[in-house]
């Protein structure tokens, strides 16, 4: 992970929490090729080194826009080959976010349209500002969602609701997203990032190996039958039995103190 990025701000509001901010305010934080590469670098680094942090918050700069989607000004006039080459970067970025070993919380601070909505849906869960709005309007532009939207939205809101939203291209509010189960919490705009970081810190204070294994068990188990999912779960569980963190957790409980987890 680099010290600085052209399109992102990467900070640590807490020692074990990484705050990644999409930072192209002059372009409504739209996703250009450079932002795709920058996000890919951040999340592939964490995939390669799960000890880099214990939780991630992903948000956008400003108070009105999380991410307006793909940068259509950059895309205007692209050849078919150039368009597909750029999209391949976005595909890798999406998989890197989904495969991140640490929990990733989207703090959606405003409009999340197209690829911006898809990026939020790639995160483990979403906190949204009260003024946030979501949309997948790709069909109105002659294309379709191609960064996980047709897969993640139905898993979040159900097939029939997702079909209505995807095939119409119409937007929906943060309150609607919360009522459908897509958004976990609707926050006042001024409190959004602080609330997401506070939850990330709670997660980061827990045993990191346990967090990573629990996330992995849920992520992969949902694509399996219940019987196979239970087998996958116990394999994940058994990896924690010989860890120092498991012994520390039990000792701390008995000694009535806060455990000091070290990820070992």
Number of C-alpha atoms within 10 A of each C-alpha: 15 9 7 11 17 11 22 22 17 20 14 14 14 15 11 17 24 22 24 20 21 26 23 20 17 7 14 21 27 29 24 21 18 15 22 21 17 21 25 21 17 20 23 19 16 21 17 11 12 16 15 15 19 27 27 28 26 23 28 29 20 16 16 19 25 35 33 22 24 20 17 13 11 13 14 9 10 13 10 8 9 12 14 12 12 17 17 14 17 25 15 17 25 26 16 21 25 20 20 26 26 29 24 24 24 26 31 36 29 25 28 29 25 25 27 26 25 26 26 31 26 26 22 17 18 25 26 32 27 19 19 25 24 26 23 28 22 19 13 12 8 7 9 17 17 16 24 18 22 17 16 19 22 17 14 17 18 14 13 10 13 20 15 11 18 22 14 15 19 13 15 14 17 25 19 13 21 17 13 14 16 23 23 15 21 20 22 13 18 12 11 21 24 14 16 24 24 15 15 23 20 11 19 23 18 18 21 23 24 18 19 18 20 15 19 19 20 13 14 12 18 11 10 13 10 11 10 12 17 14 15 17 18 11 13 19 14 11 12 17 11 10 15 13 22 18 14 17 18 12 14 13 11 9 10 9 10 12 19 13 18 15 17 12
